[in-house]
Amino acid sequence: MALSSAHAIYFFNLRGDILIERRYRDDVTRDVAENFRTQILNSKDSSAIQTPVRTLGSCTFMHLRHADVYILCISKNNPNVMLAFSFMTSLVSLFKSYFGGDLNEANIQNNFVLIYELLDEAMDFGLPQITDPTILKSLIFQKGSSIDFFEKKKEKADPNATLQVTGAVSWRKEGIKYKKNEVFLDLVEQVNLLMSSNGTILTSDVQGRIMMKCLLSDMPELRVGLNDKVEDATFHQCVNLSTYEAQKVITFVPPDGEFELMKYRCHDGVSLPFKVLPVINEMGRTRLEVNVQIKAAFSSKIYGINMTILVPVPDNTAKANLLVTNGKAKYDATKKALVWKISKFMGESDHSLRAEVTLVATTKEKKPWVRPPISMQFQVPMLSASSVRVAYLKILERKMGSEYHVDKWVRKVVKSGEYIIRT
Amino acid sequence: MSDGKYFSTTKKGEIHEFKEELRSLEKSKKKDGVKKVIAAMTVGKDVAMLFPDMMNCMQTEDLELKKLVYLYCQNYAKTQPDLAIMAVNTFVKDSQDPNPLIRALAVRTMGCIRVDKITEYLCDPLQRCLKDDDPYVRKTAAICVAKLFDINPELVDDRGFLDQLRDLLSDANPMVVANALAALQEIQEISGKDMLQLSQNTLMKLLTALNDCTEWGQVFILDALAGFETRDPRDAEKIAERVLPRMQHVNSAVVLSAIKVILRMMDICQSADLVAAWSKKMAPPLVTLLGAEPEVQYVALRNINLVVQKRPSILANEVKVFFCKYNDPIYVKMEKLEIMIKLASDKNIDQVLLEFKEYAQEVDVDFVRKAVRAIGRCAVSIERAAEKCINVLLELIKAKVNYVVQEGVIVIKDIFRRYPNRYENIIATLCENLDSLDEPEAKASMVWIIGEYAERIDNADELLETFLDTFPEENSMVQLQLLTSTVKLFLKKPTESAQKMISLVLSCATNETDNPDLRDRAFIYWRLLSTDPEAAKDVVLAQKPVITDDVGNLDQGLLDQLLRQVATLSSVYHKPPEMFVSRQRLAVQKADELQDHQFEEEEVPGAASTSTAAVAAAATSAAPQVDLLNLDSGGPEAAAAPPRAVGGIDDLLGGLDISSTSSSTPAPQLPVLLSDPSKGLVIQGKILRQGGTVTYALVIINSSASPLDGLMLQTNRSTFGLGPVNVVLQVPSIAPSSTATALVPMLYDSTKILPGAASSKLEVAMKTNQAGVLYFADAVPLASLLEESGGIEGQAFLNAWKTLPPETPQRLQLTVFNIESAKQRLQAANLFVLAHRPVPGTSQEALYLTGKVGGINVQVLVEVRLTVGVPGMDVSFKSERTDLATMTFEAVAQILA
């Protein structure tokens, strides 16, 4: 078994042109990367399923697509594949954090010098090293191209940078100062639903995240207590996992600024914010009757915002007559769906969409319409979909003791994940 | 302004421009120049000639600039070894810089430059950096030891670097510990020896460091812990206790490596309570992995598949999380489906079936087919659900979507085999769809059903007859099945029409076919029916053993081996590393060990394999009671077919349908490459060009007494770097005294190119599970390497011809009678004829030819002078690689012979 997960790493655009080439060992050449384009990306063999891991000859190709870019790790022998993919996803977030925007072809070209510099620190001899942006920013100060390259502020190198990045609390510098100590804690819950056409809930779960923004001086230790409903959680590097295992208290010295403290997942006791009742009737070969009713299952004191409901209709739709009790709806030919947008949906209310869809009669015998599912996007501020609650947030700074004052802000929001209703 | 502009210069003379800028005294201009060179390097332009100018930029205070020059140096030092030495001074100086970042940068870069002279100078700086006060420098130096080992293992030994690396395992800094560990593991991988030698003492240190190091460091440590050899349950408990919290890490790689460790400790731990507690904690992290990017999910799913086979209880209640989402990529859906089948049970079957039914109505054909198969597999494995499954299948078949019907018939055939005489009432529905069956497997399945239940189907003879009309055009699978089913019909209902049919089929199958399997089988039936009809009944209508669903289930030994490889490529392919790791060294070492493992192959993405292979050989072992044709090989009909997986049809007959067994189509006589009577193996073969790819045509003759399987092919380094596309040969098991042919596609692997004078020699290793690794040498004919796109313009040819030095012409003893046909043959062999003219003052004619040799991408130019009808021709050769001359002469001779 080999740890080394990338003898070389490449970035390609969708055409298969090489945008970045960084070889960590010299047993891989550019020609090998060309094989990726000819044999994997542009493979003529459409019968084979394109899996993200392929071996050609002695080289194994592991690739990931992000926006309009392919990231490729080439390795040999028997590498730790999960390490390679995990590393690639970390690179994506690292670059995003430096660019201050998304990772795409244009941004890669505009920042190639920076990328080479980052790749130098992120991996050595194929072994992942440091990919945490908060840590790397103390070693590499160059900013992404959004800031004018030549006018960038020359930050002074921290003489202790190297000690800090390799140390036990690598994610936080000593001596951070704020006039006013503030900490923001956001409980963001994403609710996923898969419902059958007869209204049975097939799967539903909540993917929760706690996002923190810490503007705190010195070396504070934070303790977050949750009611013990959390089934399955993963934590940021800064959290002491052993303490959590023993006492169920999340204890950590936070990185400076914004970060994701934890993720969790709940299956049981999920309260779905919206119930959807679709009725779609095919009336002969040229007409479709659609009736979708949505009920808000939360308190009337709060409301949902930015809602979009997509109701797919057949490819040969000619037009649709729509009637909605709230918001706006229209037929979108490119999405092959009725798009219903609602800007504000009060709790405990219900709204419906009725549509009469006219189809173009086709002469040739068609396969029956597969009835793709209805999907829904929404946000409901001040709501929780799981029973997870933040019980307390305590902050302790050992040197300052009781002199250490902090303003604390705790908010919550529920968002739609994959909210899918089969029809 | 952004760096994008550095890519924009594409005009001619840019190299010169770069030079100017690099030599500029103005700092910002110089830096711009360096950036442009790196940009040019990135897009694949050759900027090697700027090496001296770039080296002159190396001594700078600007760290960013220095890094870029170092990057350049890593890429090009190998091509300019003599100039690279210029850099040594700067490296050595930088390795003593007061700034730890620069010290680390120097030692990191030096380790990546594989030039002997530089390596010599690396040792002292490395020695110092391993003891540096700054942990950042130490962690970089630790990895540099592994780099050095890869270049020169003796040097690492001589200078005692290994011991220093082991000392670093006790370093106070967690990242240094993790990197030292990673370096040792890499060295272990390179050398094949146990370098870690983990003691109890180091174990404790690693467990301590685990808490504090970076996420990647945690993976290094966890992977080392998974390999820790212990039989002591107390060790296992101690390790598991520290590792369990890691399963909650946000990084998927940490989670999966932690799971690997816990799975391993479960095997050692003796307390059932503890194992149960650990199992319970393992379910949520496994499920959480499915929330990540699809590519990560894919790797996770392949591993979960293994976990579910070993410890089904862990995820027994979680089948819902594997339900496919509408927009999951197809490769994720396929894996989820496989796991759903494994988790399906009495308790959840209703829900699971509803899902399968939903999937069977989606759009992606592959996925739909797999969903239909899934229903069939559940029916076979869960007896109480069989009826429900059949109902769902019938519903799907009634929708009359062509490929659903076909797939449905195939799985219903399996269900009939699993539960004989229980669901025949549905045959009528199946018969309604007879006309829509056009795929061989579906047709063969339907024919089998008709034959098997001939006595209950009133019009069985009519139904079979409809198929018989097209008998000669059918696929061999269908033909074989038709033959057997007609015999069954005749034995069960010896009516007049059946009699007519049987004589028709037997005469078709014996007189009008080239397929030896079909012919042999027909003769067997014929003789059986004419000598002893009762014996024929015993054989053809024998009770068949009940099948089970073991598709994708790995054998226990292999499963345990794979579970130790969780998270690695091996776990994704479900194959032991020996099956795809190409390093010869490793292959040889592990060859013996491999023989102990018998495994059934599974369909693997990427490295696809033959899933039906393993069984064929086993079929032969069930020896016939009557030796009918005095043949040693050739299976008995249906008599004692071994039970086997759902999905194939061949075993229904107990016969051998795989084309490569028993006296297949006679292969053209190929040169014998290896004949090893002690192993009972003869290999014939030749490298040729087929459809634009280099192909190894191989004939493997098994003269031993046992079946041969697990064939793999690997090549050593050679002039052209030829190697097989897939190491695993797509050849099913070869029965004793039979022959298999394979056309193995080859590719050029530039890492396998052997420098030095060109040679046609290719050293090949062939491995089988039975005979182990065998070596032979072959010659690569240059003609097979000439590329289709190898023609050049006449003018270019002329220029090249003028500039290249002349070589001694060779006289070939060949006679050409028709110059046009000779030209055609040359052209067809990718030696392109650019000109054909008479040689003034003689009766000779001259042909000017050119071709491009693949792998090394070299153009060869050839002049042939000959007189039509007169023996002998003079061939002259020119090329940048003059050492290709002999091979080119051989190629011309071969083509014109």
Chai-1 contact restraints between the chains, C-beta under 6 A:
chainA,res_idxA,chainB,res_idxB,connection_type,confidence,min_distance_angstrom,max_distance_angstrom,comment,restraint_id
A,M1,B,T568,contact,1.0,0.0,6.0,A-B,restraint_1
A,A2,B,E189,contact,1.0,0.0,6.0,A-B,restraint_2
A,L3,B,A182,contact,1.0,0.0,6.0,A-B,restraint_3
A,L3,B,Q185,contact,1.0,0.0,6.0,A-B,restraint_4
A,L3,B,F220,contact,1.0,0.0,6.0,A-B,restraint_5
A,L3,B,D223,contact,1.0,0.0,6.0,A-B,restraint_6
A,S4,B,E186,contact,1.0,0.0,6.0,A-B,restraint_7
A,E21,B,T42,contact,1.0,0.0,6.0,A-B,restraint_8
A,D26,B,R114,contact,1.0,0.0,6.0,A-B,restraint_9
A,D27,B,T751,contact,1.0,0.0,6.0,A-B,restraint_10
A,T29,B,S750,contact,1.0,0.0,6.0,A-B,restraint_11
A,D31,B,S750,contact,1.0,0.0,6.0,A-B,restraint_12
A,I49,B,I330,contact,1.0,0.0,6.0,A-B,restraint_13
A,I49,B,Y331,contact,1.0,0.0,6.0,A-B,restraint_14
A,T51,B,Y331,contact,1.0,0.0,6.0,A-B,restraint_15
A,T51,B,P605,contact,1.0,0.0,6.0,A-B,restraint_16
A,T51,B,G606,contact,1.0,0.0,6.0,A-B,restraint_17
A,P52,B,E295,contact,1.0,0.0,6.0,A-B,restraint_18
A,P52,B,Y298,contact,1.0,0.0,6.0,A-B,restraint_19
A,V53,B,V572,contact,1.0,0.0,6.0,A-B,restraint_20
A,R54,B,G606,contact,1.0,0.0,6.0,A-B,restraint_21
A,T55,B,F580,contact,1.0,0.0,6.0,A-B,restraint_22
A,T55,B,G606,contact,1.0,0.0,6.0,A-B,restraint_23
A,T55,B,A607,contact,1.0,0.0,6.0,A-B,restraint_24
A,G57,B,G723,contact,1.0,0.0,6.0,A-B,restraint_25
A,G57,B,L747,contact,1.0,0.0,6.0,A-B,restraint_26
A,G57,B,D749,contact,1.0,0.0,6.0,A-B,restraint_27
A,S58,B,S582,contact,1.0,0.0,6.0,A-B,restraint_28
A,S58,B,D749,contact,1.0,0.0,6.0,A-B,restraint_29
A,T60,B,L569,contact,1.0,0.0,6.0,A-B,restraint_30
A,L64,B,E295,contact,1.0,0.0,6.0,A-B,restraint_31
A,N77,B,V581,contact,1.0,0.0,6.0,A-B,restraint_32
A,N78,B,T568,contact,1.0,0.0,6.0,A-B,restraint_33
A,N78,B,L569,contact,1.0,0.0,6.0,A-B,restraint_34
A,N78,B,S570,contact,1.0,0.0,6.0,A-B,restraint_35
A,N78,B,P577,contact,1.0,0.0,6.0,A-B,restraint_36
A,N78,B,V581,contact,1.0,0.0,6.0,A-B,restraint_37
A,P79,B,L569,contact,1.0,0.0,6.0,A-B,restraint_38
A,N80,B,A567,contact,1.0,0.0,6.0,A-B,restraint_39
A,N80,B,T568,contact,1.0,0.0,6.0,A-B,restraint_40
A,V81,B,V299,contact,1.0,0.0,6.0,A-B,restraint_41
A,V81,B,L569,contact,1.0,0.0,6.0,A-B,restraint_42
A,V81,B,V572,contact,1.0,0.0,6.0,A-B,restraint_43
A,M82,B,S252,contact,1.0,0.0,6.0,A-B,restraint_44
A,M82,B,A253,contact,1.0,0.0,6.0,A-B,restraint_45
A,M82,B,L256,contact,1.0,0.0,6.0,A-B,restraint_46
A,M82,B,V299,contact,1.0,0.0,6.0,A-B,restraint_47
A,M82,B,A567,contact,1.0,0.0,6.0,A-B,restraint_48
A,L83,B,V219,contact,1.0,0.0,6.0,A-B,restraint_49
A,L83,B,A253,contact,1.0,0.0,6.0,A-B,restraint_50
A,F85,B,E295,contact,1.0,0.0,6.0,A-B,restraint_51
A,F85,B,V296,contact,1.0,0.0,6.0,A-B,restraint_52
A,F85,B,V299,contact,1.0,0.0,6.0,A-B,restraint_53
A,S86,B,N251,contact,1.0,0.0,6.0,A-B,restraint_54
A,S86,B,S252,contact,1.0,0.0,6.0,A-B,restraint_55
A,S86,B,A253,contact,1.0,0.0,6.0,A-B,restraint_56
A,T89,B,E293,contact,1.0,0.0,6.0,A-B,restraint_57
A,Q109,B,G4,contact,1.0,0.0,6.0,A-B,restraint_58
A,N110,B,S2,contact,1.0,0.0,6.0,A-B,restraint_59
A,N110,B,D3,contact,1.0,0.0,6.0,A-B,restraint_60
A,N110,B,G4,contact,1.0,0.0,6.0,A-B,restraint_61
A,N111,B,D3,contact,1.0,0.0,6.0,A-B,restraint_62
A,F112,B,D3,contact,1.0,0.0,6.0,A-B,restraint_63
A,V113,B,D3,contact,1.0,0.0,6.0,A-B,restraint_64
A,V113,B,K35,contact,1.0,0.0,6.0,A-B,restraint_65
A,Y116,B,L71,contact,1.0,0.0,6.0,A-B,restraint_66
A,E117,B,K67,contact,1.0,0.0,6.0,A-B,restraint_67
A,D124,B,I143,contact,1.0,0.0,6.0,A-B,restraint_68
A,F125,B,I143,contact,1.0,0.0,6.0,A-B,restraint_69
A,F125,B,K147,contact,1.0,0.0,6.0,A-B,restraint_70
A,L127,B,A182,contact,1.0,0.0,6.0,A-B,restraint_71
A,P128,B,W216,contact,1.0,0.0,6.0,A-B,restraint_72
A,S145,B,S2,contact,1.0,0.0,6.0,A-B,restraint_73
A,F149,B,M1,contact,1.0,0.0,6.0,A-B,restraint_74
A,T162,B,P100,contact,1.0,0.0,6.0,A-B,restraint_75
A,T162,B,D134,contact,1.0,0.0,6.0,A-B,restraint_76
A,T162,B,Y136,contact,1.0,0.0,6.0,A-B,restraint_77
A,T166,B,P135,contact,1.0,0.0,6.0,A-B,restraint_78
A,T166,B,Y136,contact,1.0,0.0,6.0,A-B,restraint_79
A,T166,B,K139,contact,1.0,0.0,6.0,A-B,restraint_80
A,T166,B,N173,contact,1.0,0.0,6.0,A-B,restraint_81
A,T166,B,M175,contact,1.0,0.0,6.0,A-B,restraint_82
A,A168,B,D212,contact,1.0,0.0,6.0,A-B,restraint_83
A,T203,B,K320,contact,1.0,0.0,6.0,A-B,restraint_84
A,T203,B,F323,contact,1.0,0.0,6.0,A-B,restraint_85
A,Q207,B,G291,contact,1.0,0.0,6.0,A-B,restraint_86
A,E231,B,P284,contact,1.0,0.0,6.0,A-B,restraint_87
A,D232,B,P284,contact,1.0,0.0,6.0,A-B,restraint_88
A,D232,B,T288,contact,1.0,0.0,6.0,A-B,restraint_89
A,A233,B,Q248,contact,1.0,0.0,6.0,A-B,restraint_90
A,T234,B,Q248,contact,1.0,0.0,6.0,A-B,restraint_91
A,T234,B,H249,contact,1.0,0.0,6.0,A-B,restraint_92
A,T234,B,V250,contact,1.0,0.0,6.0,A-B,restraint_93
A,F235,B,Q248,contact,1.0,0.0,6.0,A-B,restraint_94
A,L241,B,P245,contact,1.0,0.0,6.0,A-B,restraint_95
A,S242,B,P245,contact,1.0,0.0,6.0,A-B,restraint_96
A,E245,B,P245,contact,1.0,0.0,6.0,A-B,restraint_97
A,R265,B,T288,contact,1.0,0.0,6.0,A-B,restraint_98
A,V370,B,V363,contact,1.0,0.0,6.0,A-B,restraint_99
A,P373,B,Y326,contact,1.0,0.0,6.0,A-B,restraint_100
A,E418,B,K325,contact,1.0,0.0,6.0,A-B,restraint_101
